[in-house]
Each structure stands twice: as C-alpha cells, then as structure tokens.
Amino acid sequence: MNTPLSGRVALVTGASRGIGRAIALALAQAGADVAVNFRSNEGAAQEVSAQIRAMGRRALQIQGDVSRAPEVARMVEKVHREMGLITILVNNAGIGAVRSVEEITEADWDEMLAVNLKAPFLVTQAVLPDMRASRWGRIIGLSSVAAQMGGVVGAHYAASKGGIIGLMHYYASQLAKDGITANAIAPGPVETDMLAGLTQLRPEAIPVGRFGKPEEIAAVALMIACNGFHTGQTINVNGGRYSG
C-alpha cells in the first residue's frame, strides 16, 4: 500500500522515548524508514526499532551524542550506508535540568545550549546535502512553550528553545528554493520523563485541564512531514497555555 512517506528515510534524534519515540513511530506508520538515535538507552531504542520493523519498515537504532560533531558525522554516515539519503530530520533530543536564576552556572548554560541548540545545528548541517540532492526535505525542530513564556525549567532552557524557533525560521527562508521546509513545534507540558521532574506544574494550570500526550505532538510532526507548503512556522501545541 502506498503511504505518504513511502521511500523516505527519517532521522529522529532522541527517539528512544517520549516525544521522539512517538514521532518515530508516526513517521514509520506513514511509510518512512526511520533511524532511531539515542544517547544511552539502547534497550528502549531497540524496542522502538522493533515496533517500526513490525510495520514493515526499515529501522536502525544508532547511538550518538548529537552535540558532538564527530559523532554526528559517524551517525549520518552509518545511516547513509545502511538506509540511504536522509530527507526527514526531526531535531528532538534535548535536556531540561531545572535551575533557578541564581543557580545556573556557566557549565549548566553551556551544556543546555550544546544539547538543545548546537546539536540541531550540527545534525541539520550534516543532512542538508542529502535533502538538496533529493530536492526534497523536511526539517522539524522541537521547541517549547518555555520559549514564549519563560516556563519553569530555567533561563538556559527557555533560551535554548527560543533559539530553535529562530533557527527553523532561518532555514525556512533560505531552503525553500531547494524543496526543503523547516518548522518548529512548541509543545506545552507533555507526559514525558522530563515532566515527571517538574512537580510545580499542575494540569489545572492548562486551559484544557490536562497534560499533553506524546502522540499528540507526533500527529503535528507527521502533518508537517507530509505538507510541502507548510514552512517557516512555529506550531503551538500546548492545551491553551500560551496563545500567540
């Protein structure tokens, strides 16, 4: 059966759990073969890959710290060798250590920006030649409602997620002529491991009265991947927590 993304190869960073896992499965359901990047949880990545293969798609779980250029190069080369050109990229990997304004150290800042902002830049740079050669590409960056209203994690987190919005908008303006779209998704609180550590957040603070589910973010990512006219946008999926 022909599906919207048949023949496409997707790379999803941080895909072993949470939102990344849900997006990887949604893309596979739509026909894409998926490279499942993880940093440390190999067992979870293998489980995601097994589910993708059960759909009749190819899957490759691949370890790598995407904030390090040599590891990104190694990862992309392995995907090329075993799956082909990457034309869908979901920059999802991220961290969110809670710190107050007074507690944030230079090391905290550097780590947050490296994982949440430098990594999407590095991976995008590495796969752009594939997309240009294909004259078709989808770049999706996971931002956060924190980029728009500060949030509760910390200034370093809000700044890193704000940077994703700027990065995706720049790529959109420069790459449309190459058949490449770029968009950001800004989720509100979603039921993930990160949310479990944010005890100060309560569902009643969200207009819809509950936290989001990873699958609800994945549905938006899938829409973006299937739509060649949608580019340069930040899509807010936050239960009404922020409207702008």
N, C-alpha and C positions, 0 to 999 in steps of 0.2 A: 504494500500500500504506500502510495506517495504521501509524504508528510511535509509540512512547511520547510523544515530544515534538513531534509534528506541530503546527504553528501557533504554536509558542513562539519567541520571539526571545531569544537569549542574547547577553550581552556578556562577553567573556573578556579581561581585561587582561593585557598581556604575552604575547600569543598568537602571536607570530611564531616562537617557537622553544621547545624544551624541553617542560616540563610543560604550559604554556599552549597550545602548539600541539597536543599530544596531546589535551588536553581539548576544544579547539575542534572537532577532527575527530571525536571520540567523540560529542559532542552533535549534530553535523550528521548523523552516521550514524544517530542515534536520531530524526531528523526535525526538529531545530531549525534555524532560520536563525540565523546567527552573525555578530556584529560582532567583528572581529579587531583589537583595539587593539595598537598598537606605539608605541615612543618614537622609534626611529631606524632600524631595519632594515626599510625599506619593501619591499625585494625579497623578503625572507623572508615578510613579511605577504601580499604579492601571491600568493606560491606557495601559502600555506595557503588563501587565499580561492579560488584556482583549484581546489584539491582539493575544497573544500566545494561549489562550483558544479558540479563534475563528479558529485557525488552527487545533483544535482537540487535543492539547497537554495540559498537566497539567502545571499550573503556580502557584507560591507562591511569593507574594511580602512580603519582610521581612526587617524591619528596623534594622539598626545596624551600629555603628561606628566600622569599621573593624580594627582600630588602637588600640582597647582595647580588651585585651584577654577575659575578662568575656563576652563581647558582642559577640565576635566571637564564643565562646563556646555555648552560648544560641542560636545563629543563626543556627549553624550547627546541634544542637540537634533538633531544630524545623524542619529543612529540613529532617533529618532522620525520624522523627515521621510522617511527612505528605507526604513525597515523596520517601524516601529510600536512598540508598548509593549514595554519590556524586562521580562521576567518571570523570567529566569535570569541571575544575576550570579556570575561567578567572579572573585574578587579574587586574582589570581595574580601580578601584576607585583611584582618585588622585586629587591633588590640584596644583595650579600654580601661586601663588601670585608674581607679578613682583617686584623685588628689585634690585637695583644696588649693586655693591660690597660693597660700603660704607654703604648702608642702611641695609644690612642683620644683624639681631640681633640673639643672641643665641636662643631666643624664635622662631624666624622665621625658623631657621635651624632645631630645634627640631620638630616643627610642620610638616614641609615638609618631613623630614625623617620618621616621625611616620606614616603619611598617605600614602606616596608614596613607602616606602620601608619596614618599620616594618610590616605594615598591610599585604602585600603579604606573608611575612614570617609566620605571625600568622595564616592566613587562610589556607595556604598550610599545615602547621603542623597539623592543625585540621582535614583536609580531607585526609591526606595521609593514615591513617588506612583504610578508605573506598576503596581507589584505590588498596592498597596492598591486601586487602581481595578479591577484584574483579579480581586481576591480570590484570588490565586494567586501564589506567588513562591518562588524558591529562591535563597538566598544561601550561597555557599561561599567560605570563606577558607582560603588556603594558609598553614598554619603550618609547623612543622618540629620534628623530634626535638630540635633545639637548645633549644626552649622548655622541654623536660622534663629534659634532662640537661646543658645548657650548650653542648655542641658544641665546635667548633674554630675557628669564624669570629671570634667575639668577643662581649663582653658586650652590645654595642649590637645585634648581630644576634639574640642569644638573647632580649633584652628585647623587641625589636620583634615577634618571632614569638610570644612569650608573650602579648603584647597582643592578637594576633589571636584567640587562644583565648578570652580574656575578652570581646572584642567580639562574637564569634559567639554565645557563650552568652547574653550580654545580649539581643541581637536575638532569639534563640530564645524567651526568656521573655516578651518584650514583643510579639512579632508573630504568635504562633501563632493568636491570635484573628482575625487578618486573612487566614489561609490561607497564611502565609509561614513557611517553615522556614529555619533558619540552622545551619550546621555548619562545623566546621574539619577539615581534613585535615593530619596531621602526618607528612610523609614523612621517611624516613631518607635516607641518601646515594643520589642518583639520577643516572644518567648524563646530565648536562647540562653546559653550558659552565661553570657555577659549580663543579661537582665537579672539572673539569679543573684548576682552580687550587688545589685542596685536596690537595696531594701527600702530606700526612701521613696521609690516610685510606687504609686498605688493606681490600680485600674480606674478608680473613681475620678482620678485627675484627667482622664481621657474622655472626651465627649461621648464616644460610643460605649464607654463603660467596661472596656476590656483591653488587654494587650493584643498585639497582632500575632499572627502565626507566620512562620517562615514561608509556608506555601502561598500566602497572600502577597508576599514580596516577589516570590518566584513567578507568579502569574503576570506581574508587571514586567519583569525581566524578559519573559517569553514574548510578551506583546512587542517590546522594543526590538527583540531579535528578529521578529517576523515582519517588521514595518520599515520599509526603506525611505519613507517620507518624514519619519519622526526623528529629529535630530536637534541638538543644542538645547535640550530641555532638562529641567530638574523636576522629577515627578515625586510629589509628596504623598507618602502612604503612611499616615500617622493617626488615623482614627479621629481626626479633627483637632489634634493637639496644637497644630500650627496651620494657619491658612494665609498664604501669601503668594 
